[in-house]
Amino acid sequence: MKYTIILEPDEEGGYTVTVPALPGCISEGDTKEEAIENIKDAISGYIESLKKHGEPIPVETSVEVPINA
């Protein structure tokens, strides 16, 4: 599975990462690389929890929108 992540720099340093398709799935890291690795773990845990509770696993759908700049 692939999920879009949003990587945002924190004011105090480091990065916060969220997954729009998985509400509440959030992580952080001191570097971009660490934040990305941490969100991979968070996504895995999130999916495992959904499976354990018999809940559906969200499937992300994406649409590319051309922008004339």
Secondary structure, DSSP 8 states (H G I E B T S, - for coil): -----EEEE-TTSSEEEE-TTSTT-EEEESSHHHHHHHHHHHHHHHHHHHHHTT---------------
